[in-house]
Amino acid sequence: MSITIHLALCLAAISLYLCGAAYLITSIAQKRPIASQWLMSFAVSAMAMHAAGSYPMLFHPSGINLGFFNIVSLTFWVVNLIVLLSSLKKPLQTLFIFLFPLSALCLLMAIVSHDETMITQVSGEMIAHILLSILAYSLLIIATLQALTLAFQNYQLKHKHPAGMIRLLPPLQTMEALFFEILWAGEILLTLSIITGFLFIEDLFAQHLVHKTVLTILAWCIYATLLWGHVRLGWRGNTAIRWALGGFVTLMLAYFGSKFVLEIILR
């Protein structure tokens, strides 16, 4: 694929993401119902362009480029895919208000950064570990966005502001149940990611990996405590939201934080 076509696809994806975000924001501001067919059209078109444009940035003849912004861009593509498929049966469409602009920004940074962390020899076991990690991070990003939406919904209801975006959201109990469903799925995948890491990576406590390993296990413990507290102690509302945000920050520092420092700041 030529550089011109690659850039055109990426810029088309960014434009479609931003158009989708603008459509959602104007619909909410003007109190119009969101047409599912329009939303799906923006999402599918943007994601198709995103995938086609990102492919040559990720896959080279010499190996796979797992640079910081490439991985962030790929992760948000997976997040969009999960939300898109889940929204066919679950009330997740409002999450695109956050996802569309963030996806556009991540793809733009992947284009301009030219960061490279090339892996030339990738075993099937390592690919499985990478995929499980990306899926786990993606689901836990969705859970975090759901937690932020819950916090907004709680605030609006407490202060008796039922207008605006709150009108488009399902009942609070439905949103909270969905939040914990996503969280359980993310924690299960994170568990599998950690297990495959110990099985297939030679030394997870080597100097360049120890911070990632420790913080990932700490994030797993935070999420596990939250889920235990929900089941055994009935934790919900702001308590659950705070624990979820704490787990998310720890997990993002584990991978994206350390990767950002090593590849962007210290490069």
FIPAFI-614413 format. One line per field, with one value per residue: residue number from 0; residue in one letter; x, y, z of N, C-alpha, C in turn. Coordinates in Angstrom, 2 decimals, padded with zeros to 5 digits. Layout:
N
n	[NUM;...];
res	[A;...];
n.east	[X;...];
n.north	[Y;...];
n.up	[Z;...];
ca.east	[X;...];
ca.north	[Y;...];
ca.up	[Z;...];
c.east	[X;...];
c.north	[Y;...];
c.up	[Z;...];
// end
This chain:
267
n	[0;1;2;3;4;5;6;7;8;9;10;11;12;13;14;15;16;17;18;19;20;21;22;23;24;25;26;27;28;29;30;31;32;33;34;35;36;37;38;39;40;41;42;43;44;45;46;47;48;49;50;51;52;53;54;55;56;57;58;59;60;61;62;63;64;65;66;67;68;69;70;71;72;73;74;75;76;77;78;79;80;81;82;83;84;85;86;87;88;89;90;91;92;93;94;95;96;97;98;99;100;101;102;103;104;105;106;107;108;109;110;111;112;113;114;115;116;117;118;119;120;121;122;123;124;125;126;127;128;129;130;131;132;133;134;135;136;137;138;139;140;141;142;143;144;145;146;147;148;149;150;151;152;153;154;155;156;157;158;159;160;161;162;163;164;165;166;167;168;169;170;171;172;173;174;175;176;177;178;179;180;181;182;183;184;185;186;187;188;189;190;191;192;193;194;195;196;197;198;199;200;201;202;203;204;205;206;207;208;209;210;211;212;213;214;215;216;217;218;219;220;221;222;223;224;225;226;227;228;229;230;231;232;233;234;235;236;237;238;239;240;241;242;243;244;245;246;247;248;249;250;251;252;253;254;255;256;257;258;259;260;261;262;263;264;265;266];
res	[M;S;I;T;I;H;L;A;L;C;L;A;A;I;S;L;Y;L;C;G;A;A;Y;L;I;T;S;I;A;Q;K;R;P;I;A;S;Q;W;L;M;S;F;A;V;S;A;M;A;M;H;A;A;G;S;Y;P;M;L;F;H;P;S;G;I;N;L;G;F;F;N;I;V;S;L;T;F;W;V;V;N;L;I;V;L;L;S;S;L;K;K;P;L;Q;T;L;F;I;F;L;F;P;L;S;A;L;C;L;L;M;A;I;V;S;H;D;E;T;M;I;T;Q;V;S;G;E;M;I;A;H;I;L;L;S;I;L;A;Y;S;L;L;I;I;A;T;L;Q;A;L;T;L;A;F;Q;N;Y;Q;L;K;H;K;H;P;A;G;M;I;R;L;L;P;P;L;Q;T;M;E;A;L;F;F;E;I;L;W;A;G;E;I;L;L;T;L;S;I;I;T;G;F;L;F;I;E;D;L;F;A;Q;H;L;V;H;K;T;V;L;T;I;L;A;W;C;I;Y;A;T;L;L;W;G;H;V;R;L;G;W;R;G;N;T;A;I;R;W;A;L;G;G;F;V;T;L;M;L;A;Y;F;G;S;K;F;V;L;E;I;I;L;R];
n.east	[000.85;000.61;002.11;000.51;-002.12;-002.38;-002.25;-004.51;-006.59;-006.33;-006.81;-009.40;-010.70;-010.29;-011.76;-014.35;-014.74;-014.78;-016.96;-018.98;-018.88;-019.62;-022.21;-023.49;-023.19;-024.54;-027.10;-027.80;-027.60;-029.61;-031.76;-032.68;-033.69;-031.28;-030.40;-030.08;-029.16;-027.63;-025.63;-024.42;-023.51;-021.55;-019.77;-019.05;-017.97;-015.84;-014.28;-013.59;-011.99;-010.03;-008.89;-007.88;-006.08;-004.33;-003.12;-000.67;001.00;001.29;002.05;004.94;007.29;009.53;008.64;006.45;005.21;005.13;004.90;004.31;002.08;000.93;-000.03;-001.84;-003.66;-004.57;-005.74;-007.90;-009.33;-010.17;-011.71;-013.78;-014.87;-015.83;-017.73;-019.42;-020.46;-021.58;-023.48;-025.60;-027.26;-027.06;-027.35;-025.20;-024.55;-024.11;-021.50;-019.91;-019.66;-017.45;-015.59;-015.29;-013.95;-011.57;-010.52;-010.00;-007.99;-005.97;-005.36;-004.41;-002.10;-000.66;-000.07;001.62;003.70;005.71;006.85;008.69;008.71;009.98;009.11;010.57;010.44;007.77;006.06;003.34;002.29;003.06;001.62;-000.97;-000.86;-000.51;-002.89;-004.84;-004.13;-004.65;-007.42;-008.29;-007.47;-009.03;-011.72;-011.66;-011.19;-013.64;-015.28;-014.40;-015.19;-017.91;-018.16;-017.57;-019.74;-021.78;-021.12;-021.64;-024.39;-025.35;-024.72;-026.29;-028.89;-028.96;-028.81;-031.08;-031.29;-032.66;-032.44;-030.98;-028.19;-028.79;-031.33;-031.11;-029.99;-030.19;-032.12;-030.67;-030.06;-029.90;-027.70;-025.71;-025.68;-024.79;-022.26;-020.92;-021.05;-019.36;-017.02;-016.49;-015.98;-013.70;-011.89;-011.62;-010.36;-008.05;-006.90;-006.31;-004.49;-002.36;-001.67;-000.84;001.29;003.12;003.54;004.59;006.44;009.81;011.16;009.36;009.96;012.21;014.44;013.42;010.78;009.68;008.27;005.97;004.87;004.43;002.65;000.52;-000.37;-001.10;-003.22;-004.96;-005.55;-006.90;-009.21;-010.23;-010.77;-012.77;-014.82;-015.23;-016.08;-018.44;-020.01;-019.99;-020.28;-021.97;-021.11;-021.52;-022.48;-020.86;-018.70;-017.99;-017.34;-015.08;-013.19;-013.03;-011.95;-009.50;-008.31;-008.16;-006.40;-004.06;-003.64;-003.30;-000.97;000.71;001.16;000.80;001.79;004.49;005.47;005.17;006.99;009.44;009.58;008.84;009.49;012.11;013.42];
n.north	[-001.20;002.20;005.18;007.42;006.41;005.07;007.24;008.64;006.86;006.76;009.47;009.69;007.95;009.33;011.67;010.58;009.53;011.94;013.21;011.43;011.82;014.53;014.33;012.86;014.63;016.96;015.90;015.27;017.81;019.19;017.76;015.62;012.36;009.71;008.31;004.98;003.78;005.76;006.18;003.63;003.53;005.56;004.45;001.86;002.55;004.28;002.55;000.59;002.05;002.80;000.31;-000.54;001.53;001.37;-001.09;-001.31;000.14;-001.43;-004.03;-005.10;-006.09;-006.94;-007.59;-007.16;-004.04;-002.84;-000.31;002.47;004.32;002.94;000.62;001.79;002.93;000.58;-000.70;001.03;000.68;-001.98;-001.63;-000.01;-001.88;-003.90;-002.43;-001.66;-004.17;-005.12;-003.19;-003.86;-005.40;-004.43;-001.43;000.57;002.64;005.35;005.49;005.97;008.68;009.36;007.59;008.01;010.64;010.11;007.89;009.03;010.86;009.11;007.64;009.69;010.43;008.06;008.19;010.44;010.01;008.07;006.04;003.13;-000.20;-002.91;-006.26;-009.14;-011.91;-013.77;-015.92;-018.33;-018.58;-016.17;-014.37;-015.09;-014.26;-011.47;-010.79;-011.51;-009.70;-007.21;-007.47;-007.68;-005.16;-003.56;-004.23;-003.39;-000.69;000.00;-000.63;001.34;003.70;003.24;003.40;006.12;007.21;006.28;007.71;010.31;010.04;009.43;011.85;013.70;012.76;013.00;015.73;016.47;016.91;016.08;016.41;016.68;014.60;012.63;011.79;009.96;007.74;004.39;003.06;003.57;001.22;-000.71;000.25;-000.02;-002.78;-003.62;-002.48;-004.05;-006.54;-006.15;-005.61;-008.06;-009.69;-008.40;-008.75;-011.53;-011.98;-010.50;-012.04;-014.38;-013.26;-012.58;-015.14;-016.41;-014.77;-015.46;-018.08;-018.02;-015.96;-015.41;-014.25;-012.59;-010.85;-009.51;-006.67;-004.74;-005.40;-005.63;-003.54;-003.35;-005.92;-006.00;-003.81;-004.61;-006.94;-005.73;-004.10;-006.14;-007.19;-005.01;-004.83;-007.39;-007.17;-005.22;-006.62;-008.74;-007.25;-006.22;-008.53;-009.74;-007.69;-005.87;-003.61;-000.71;002.00;005.10;004.04;001.69;002.89;004.46;002.46;001.11;003.11;003.45;000.92;001.03;003.21;002.18;-000.10;001.05;002.51;000.38;-000.78;001.11;003.44;002.86;002.08;004.44;006.14;004.77;004.61;007.07;009.36;008.77;008.09];
n.up	[000.00;-000.90;000.53;000.25;-000.10;002.33;004.18;003.33;003.97;006.78;007.45;006.50;008.26;010.70;010.16;009.90;012.48;013.93;012.75;013.53;016.32;016.42;015.41;017.48;019.66;018.79;018.45;021.08;022.27;020.91;021.69;020.17;019.07;018.85;015.85;015.20;012.83;011.59;013.49;013.57;010.94;010.87;012.77;011.74;009.21;009.93;011.48;009.62;007.82;009.65;010.36;007.85;007.30;009.46;009.29;007.63;009.33;011.54;010.68;009.24;006.66;008.04;010.56;013.45;014.41;017.49;018.65;020.94;020.31;018.21;019.50;021.30;019.50;018.20;020.40;020.97;018.63;018.95;021.27;020.22;018.43;020.18;021.66;019.58;018.63;021.01;021.50;019.93;021.43;023.99;026.00;025.02;023.35;023.96;024.84;022.67;022.45;023.97;022.83;020.02;019.60;021.07;019.72;017.22;017.95;018.90;016.59;014.95;016.38;016.10;013.40;013.16;014.93;014.40;015.95;016.82;017.80;017.09;016.66;015.68;015.71;016.45;018.46;018.43;021.00;022.19;020.63;021.41;024.10;023.76;022.40;024.33;026.33;025.07;024.61;027.28;028.33;026.68;027.38;030.04;029.72;028.56;030.75;032.49;031.16;031.34;034.10;034.48;033.14;034.80;037.13;036.25;035.73;038.31;039.60;038.16;038.70;041.48;041.80;040.60;037.75;035.12;032.37;029.00;028.22;030.05;029.55;027.54;028.59;029.92;032.77;036.06;037.53;035.51;034.06;036.01;036.45;033.95;033.95;035.91;034.65;032.42;033.79;035.12;032.87;031.84;034.00;034.04;031.55;032.01;034.00;032.54;030.78;032.51;033.43;031.01;030.49;032.56;031.80;029.18;028.85;029.35;031.68;033.77;035.77;035.07;034.71;032.88;032.80;035.31;036.64;035.08;035.48;038.29;038.69;037.05;038.37;040.77;039.83;039.04;041.58;042.72;041.10;041.63;044.37;044.30;042.90;044.68;046.91;045.86;045.52;048.09;050.00;048.95;047.54;045.61;043.39;044.14;045.58;044.17;041.74;042.39;043.11;040.66;038.99;040.25;039.80;037.01;036.48;037.64;036.03;033.49;033.95;034.28;031.74;029.49;030.66;031.47;028.99;027.55;028.87;028.42;025.59;024.48;026.13;027.11;024.83];
ca.east	[000.00;001.42;001.98;-000.62;-003.37;-002.37;-002.62;-005.89;-007.47;-006.27;-007.49;-010.84;-011.16;-010.33;-012.90;-015.59;-014.87;-015.17;-018.35;-019.84;-018.93;-020.41;-023.62;-023.99;-023.24;-025.63;-028.38;-028.08;-027.80;-030.89;-032.77;-033.20;-033.32;-030.13;-030.78;-029.10;-028.55;-026.60;-024.53;-023.75;-022.82;-020.31;-018.87;-018.53;-017.12;-014.61;-013.48;-013.05;-010.87;-009.02;-008.21;-007.11;-004.98;-003.39;-002.46;000.75;001.80;001.51;002.69;006.02;007.97;010.54;008.04;005.28;005.59;004.32;005.19;003.32;000.85;000.31;-000.79;-002.98;-004.62;-005.16;-006.61;-009.16;-010.09;-010.81;-012.76;-014.90;-015.50;-016.59;-018.91;-020.32;-021.15;-022.38;-024.60;-026.73;-028.16;-026.89;-027.43;-023.84;-024.30;-023.63;-020.05;-019.24;-019.36;-016.05;-014.71;-015.00;-012.85;-010.33;-010.01;-009.43;-006.74;-004.97;-004.94;-003.59;-000.79;000.04;000.42;002.68;004.75;006.78;007.52;008.86;009.23;009.78;009.30;010.83;010.07;006.61;005.50;001.89;001.99;003.20;000.47;-002.11;-000.70;-000.74;-004.32;-005.55;-003.85;-005.38;-008.84;-008.52;-007.38;-010.17;-012.92;-011.54;-011.41;-015.10;-015.82;-014.07;-016.11;-019.22;-018.10;-017.69;-021.14;-022.54;-020.85;-022.41;-025.81;-025.59;-024.67;-027.46;-030.10;-028.89;-029.05;-032.36;-031.10;-032.99;-032.44;-029.73;-027.74;-029.39;-032.58;-030.79;-029.40;-031.12;-032.20;-029.40;-029.82;-029.48;-026.34;-024.80;-025.56;-023.96;-020.90;-020.31;-020.88;-018.15;-015.89;-016.21;-015.35;-012.36;-011.05;-011.32;-009.35;-006.80;-006.35;-005.72;-003.31;-001.28;-001.25;-000.06;002.56;004.01;003.84;005.25;007.51;010.91;011.40;008.47;010.51;013.43;014.45;012.57;009.39;009.23;007.25;004.74;004.34;003.94;001.47;-000.58;-000.89;-001.79;-004.50;-005.81;-006.00;-007.89;-010.46;-010.74;-011.34;-014.04;-015.82;-015.54;-016.88;-019.79;-020.73;-020.09;-020.62;-022.95;-020.55;-022.07;-022.46;-019.58;-017.64;-017.57;-016.73;-013.73;-012.33;-012.83;-011.02;-008.18;-007.79;-007.86;-005.18;-002.94;-003.42;-002.76;000.42;001.48;001.60;000.93;002.64;005.90;005.81;005.29;008.26;010.58;009.65;008.60;010.24;013.53;013.96];
ca.north	[000.00;003.41;006.09;008.32;005.69;004.83;008.50;008.97;006.00;007.20;010.76;009.42;007.38;010.42;012.53;009.87;009.51;013.28;013.44;010.66;012.51;015.75;013.92;012.51;015.82;017.84;015.23;015.43;019.23;019.60;016.86;014.75;010.95;009.27;007.28;003.89;003.49;006.76;005.91;002.43;003.86;006.26;003.54;000.82;003.17;004.77;001.41;-000.06;002.89;002.72;-000.98;-000.56;002.48;000.97;-002.37;-001.18;000.67;-002.52;-005.21;-004.81;-007.31;-007.35;-007.98;-006.42;-002.81;-002.66;001.00;002.95;004.85;001.86;-000.23;002.57;003.01;-000.76;-000.95;001.77;000.03;-003.14;-001.10;000.36;-003.10;-004.54;-001.60;-001.75;-005.46;-005.23;-002.24;-004.47;-005.97;-003.72;000.04;001.12;003.59;006.65;005.46;006.47;010.11;009.38;006.75;008.57;011.62;009.48;007.05;009.94;011.39;008.03;007.33;010.82;010.32;006.93;008.62;011.46;009.71;007.24;005.24;001.74;-001.26;-004.01;-007.65;-009.88;-013.32;-013.84;-017.27;-018.39;-018.35;-014.74;-013.71;-015.33;-013.38;-010.09;-010.64;-011.54;-008.44;-006.13;-007.66;-007.34;-003.71;-002.97;-004.38;-002.58;000.69;000.14;-000.60;002.66;004.66;002.97;003.94;007.58;007.48;006.06;008.84;011.43;009.74;009.60;013.28;014.37;012.36;013.54;017.17;016.66;017.47;014.95;016.77;016.43;013.24;011.70;011.26;008.88;006.61;003.45;003.25;003.45;-000.18;-001.39;000.71;-000.58;-004.22;-003.74;-002.14;-005.21;-007.60;-005.84;-005.73;-009.49;-010.18;-007.84;-009.38;-012.90;-011.90;-010.04;-013.22;-015.23;-012.55;-012.74;-016.55;-016.67;-014.06;-016.28;-019.33;-017.89;-014.96;-016.09;-013.70;-011.44;-009.94;-008.88;-005.25;-003.93;-005.87;-005.81;-002.54;-003.75;-007.11;-005.66;-002.95;-005.40;-007.78;-004.82;-003.75;-007.33;-007.26;-003.94;-005.26;-008.56;-006.66;-004.56;-007.64;-009.42;-006.32;-006.12;-009.78;-010.06;-006.54;-005.03;-002.34;-000.18;003.46;005.81;003.15;000.86;003.76;004.83;001.27;000.85;004.11;003.12;-000.22;001.45;004.02;001.27;-000.95;001.86;002.79;-000.86;-001.00;002.31;004.42;002.47;002.08;005.84;006.66;004.11;004.78;008.44;010.34;008.42;007.68];
ca.up	[000.00;-000.96;001.67;-000.02;000.20;003.78;004.85;002.97;004.77;008.17;007.57;006.33;009.54;011.69;009.80;010.21;013.94;014.39;012.29;014.42;017.61;016.22;015.29;018.81;020.51;018.34;018.73;022.51;022.55;020.34;022.25;019.12;019.26;018.06;014.89;015.28;011.53;011.36;014.42;013.10;009.69;011.24;013.49;010.84;008.18;010.56;011.91;008.42;007.38;010.71;010.22;006.60;007.39;010.52;008.98;007.25;010.44;012.49;010.09;008.30;006.20;009.02;011.83;013.94;015.10;018.69;019.23;021.91;019.73;017.43;020.42;021.81;018.39;018.04;021.55;020.82;017.56;019.57;022.15;019.35;017.90;021.26;021.96;018.42;018.65;022.24;021.47;019.23;022.45;025.25;025.83;025.13;022.27;024.45;025.05;021.48;022.66;024.41;022.02;018.70;019.62;021.55;018.63;016.21;018.49;018.95;015.22;014.50;017.02;015.48;012.08;013.22;015.92;013.81;016.98;016.39;018.68;016.15;017.09;014.43;015.87;017.35;018.54;018.61;022.42;022.45;019.99;022.30;025.27;023.33;022.11;025.61;027.01;024.40;024.90;028.69;028.46;025.97;028.20;031.25;029.28;028.44;032.12;033.05;030.54;031.93;035.46;034.37;032.78;036.04;038.02;035.69;035.93;039.74;039.92;037.57;039.43;042.84;041.74;039.91;036.41;034.26;030.95;028.28;027.94;031.02;028.96;026.61;029.31;030.55;034.23;036.78;037.88;034.28;033.77;037.00;036.17;032.75;034.39;036.57;033.65;031.66;034.71;035.28;031.63;031.79;035.02;033.60;030.49;032.62;034.68;031.50;030.27;033.50;033.42;029.79;030.65;033.38;031.10;027.89;028.86;030.06;033.02;033.94;036.77;034.58;035.04;031.99;032.89;036.69;036.98;034.39;036.14;039.64;038.58;036.49;039.45;041.70;039.21;039.16;042.98;042.94;040.46;042.36;045.62;043.95;042.58;045.95;047.71;045.28;045.77;049.52;050.84;048.26;047.06;044.36;043.36;044.15;046.07;043.03;040.73;042.85;042.98;039.22;038.46;040.81;039.05;035.64;036.50;037.92;034.86;032.40;034.29;034.13;030.36;028.67;031.35;031.35;027.56;027.16;029.42;027.77;024.14;024.04;026.92;027.22;023.53];
c.east	[000.89;001.15;000.77;-001.94;-003.49;-002.81;-004.06;-006.88;-007.50;-007.01;-009.00;-011.43;-011.29;-011.53;-014.23;-015.81;-015.37;-016.59;-019.33;-019.99;-019.79;-021.90;-024.22;-024.18;-024.39;-027.00;-028.77;-028.40;-029.16;-032.05;-033.48;-032.84;-032.15;-030.57;-029.70;-028.40;-027.44;-025.37;-023.73;-022.96;-021.50;-019.30;-018.23;-017.58;-015.78;-013.70;-012.86;-011.85;-009.71;-008.20;-007.32;-005.90;-003.92;-002.58;-000.99;001.61;002.15;002.35;003.67;006.60;008.97;009.95;006.81;005.75;004.64;004.71;004.02;002.01;000.16;-000.56;-002.01;-004.07;-005.33;-006.13;-007.94;-009.99;-010.84;-011.94;-013.99;-015.64;-016.36;-017.86;-019.92;-021.12;-022.06;-023.60;-025.79;-027.74;-028.11;-026.91;-026.07;-023.56;-023.71;-022.12;-019.28;-018.95;-017.92;-015.13;-014.34;-013.87;-011.52;-009.70;-009.36;-008.08;-005.63;-004.46;-004.05;-002.18;000.02;000.63;001.66;003.87;005.95;007.55;007.57;009.42;009.01;010.06;009.42;010.41;008.96;006.05;003.98;001.48;002.06;002.05;-000.77;-002.05;-001.01;-002.23;-005.14;-005.35;-004.65;-006.88;-009.17;-008.50;-008.61;-011.44;-012.84;-011.58;-012.91;-015.74;-015.56;-014.97;-017.52;-019.27;-018.24;-019.11;-022.04;-022.36;-021.63;-023.89;-026.19;-025.67;-025.92;-028.74;-030.12;-029.22;-030.28;-032.20;-031.39;-032.91;-031.12;-029.45;-028.41;-030.67;-032.31;-030.28;-030.48;-031.19;-030.87;-029.07;-029.33;-028.03;-025.33;-024.60;-024.65;-022.49;-020.22;-020.15;-019.58;-016.91;-015.50;-015.48;-013.91;-011.41;-010.68;-010.23;-008.01;-006.11;-005.65;-004.46;-002.12;-000.75;-000.39;001.28;003.57;004.44;004.78;006.35;008.59;011.11;010.57;008.99;011.90;013.31;013.48;011.10;008.82;008.14;005.91;004.08;003.71;002.66;000.28;-001.21;-001.63;-003.15;-005.47;-006.37;-007.06;-009.23;-011.07;-011.38;-012.69;-015.13;-016.22;-016.42;-018.29;-020.63;-021.01;-020.62;-021.61;-022.41;-021.17;-021.92;-021.05;-018.42;-017.09;-016.85;-015.30;-012.75;-012.02;-011.83;-009.60;-007.53;-007.37;-006.55;-003.95;-002.61;-002.82;-001.30;001.29;002.00;001.85;001.85;004.11;006.35;006.01;006.62;009.44;010.72;009.53;009.50;011.74;014.18;015.03];
c.north	[001.25;004.30;007.00;007.66;005.45;006.08;008.87;008.15;006.44;008.52;010.61;008.86;008.46;011.32;011.87;009.77;010.86;013.63;012.67;011.31;013.77;015.42;013.60;013.75;016.74;017.22;015.41;016.89;019.71;018.70;016.04;013.31;010.58;008.12;006.20;003.65;004.50;006.48;004.69;002.70;004.57;005.29;002.53;001.41;003.62;003.61;000.67;000.71;002.81;001.43;-001.00;000.37;002.07;-000.27;-002.20;-000.57;-000.43;-003.65;-004.80;-006.13;-007.85;-007.78;-007.15;-005.22;-002.57;-001.37;001.51;003.38;003.84;000.98;000.50;002.66;001.68;-001.06;-000.23;001.22;-001.18;-002.70;-000.72;-000.86;-003.78;-003.76;-001.69;-003.04;-005.59;-004.33;-002.76;-005.04;-005.22;-002.21;000.71;002.24;004.91;006.66;005.98;007.97;010.27;008.71;007.37;009.61;011.01;008.62;007.90;010.47;010.33;007.68;008.44;010.74;009.15;007.31;009.49;011.05;008.97;006.44;003.78;000.89;-002.55;-005.36;-008.50;-011.34;-013.42;-015.25;-017.21;-018.11;-016.86;-013.96;-013.88;-014.42;-011.93;-009.85;-010.62;-010.23;-007.30;-006.24;-007.29;-005.83;-003.05;-003.05;-003.52;-001.09;000.95;000.22;000.75;003.73;004.49;003.52;005.46;007.99;007.31;007.22;010.07;011.25;009.92;011.07;013.99;014.03;012.95;015.02;017.52;017.43;016.38;015.23;016.35;014.95;012.22;011.07;010.03;007.63;005.68;003.72;002.94;002.00;-000.98;-001.03;000.09;-002.08;-004.46;-003.45;-003.35;-006.39;-007.39;-006.03;-007.19;-010.04;-009.68;-008.48;-010.81;-012.89;-011.41;-011.19;-014.13;-014.59;-012.72;-014.17;-016.86;-015.94;-014.88;-017.55;-019.13;-016.83;-015.44;-015.57;-012.44;-010.44;-009.43;-007.37;-004.44;-004.33;-005.82;-004.81;-002.89;-004.93;-006.77;-004.82;-003.70;-006.30;-006.93;-004.41;-004.93;-007.45;-006.21;-004.34;-006.45;-008.14;-006.00;-005.60;-008.43;-008.53;-006.17;-007.35;-009.98;-008.91;-005.58;-003.70;-001.96;001.33;004.03;004.96;002.30;001.69;004.11;003.65;000.99;001.83;003.87;001.96;000.17;002.24;003.13;000.42;-000.16;002.25;001.57;-001.02;000.30;003.34;004.11;002.50;003.51;006.42;006.09;004.49;006.23;009.43;010.05;008.06;008.66];
c.up	[000.00;000.25;001.48;000.33;001.70;004.53;004.57;003.79;006.23;008.37;007.38;007.62;010.60;011.43;010.17;011.72;014.45;013.95;013.17;015.77;017.51;016.11;016.65;019.67;020.10;018.59;020.20;022.83;022.05;020.76;021.17;019.43;018.35;017.15;014.85;013.95;011.19;012.23;013.96;011.82;009.96;011.85;012.54;009.80;008.77;010.94;010.72;007.89;008.37;010.55;008.97;006.67;008.40;010.16;008.59;008.35;011.43;011.91;009.00;007.79;007.23;010.36;012.17;014.73;016.27;019.41;020.06;021.26;018.82;018.32;020.97;020.74;018.18;019.18;021.41;019.66;018.12;020.50;021.33;018.83;018.96;021.57;020.83;018.44;019.87;022.20;020.67;020.21;023.78;025.01;026.01;024.13;022.75;024.70;023.84;021.58;023.12;023.38;020.68;018.73;020.07;020.46;017.55;016.68;018.48;017.56;014.66;015.09;016.45;014.13;012.22;014.09;015.34;014.87;016.54;017.52;017.92;016.80;015.83;014.50;016.90;017.31;018.67;020.04;022.75;021.83;020.85;023.52;024.91;023.09;023.39;026.36;026.40;024.67;026.34;028.88;027.82;026.82;029.45;030.93;029.16;029.82;032.77;032.47;031.10;033.36;035.44;034.01;034.00;037.00;037.56;035.95;037.40;040.12;039.41;038.33;040.83;042.86;040.90;038.59;035.38;032.76;030.29;028.07;028.84;030.46;028.10;027.30;029.87;032.06;034.91;037.12;036.68;033.94;034.73;036.78;034.97;033.09;035.02;035.62;032.85;032.52;034.94;034.05;031.52;032.78;034.63;032.52;031.03;033.35;033.67;030.91;031.21;033.49;032.19;029.83;031.44;032.64;029.91;027.84;029.81;031.48;033.19;034.95;036.38;034.74;034.18;032.06;034.30;037.07;036.34;035.09;037.48;039.56;038.00;037.56;040.48;041.15;039.30;040.57;043.28;042.34;041.20;043.68;045.37;043.68;043.82;046.82;047.19;045.62;047.26;050.37;050.18;047.79;045.73;044.37;043.36;044.65;044.94;041.98;041.12;042.72;041.51;038.62;038.99;040.08;037.64;035.58;036.71;036.70;033.70;032.67;034.05;032.71;029.62;029.32;031.18;029.89;027.06;027.62;028.64;026.30;023.69;024.79;026.89;025.89;023.06];
// end
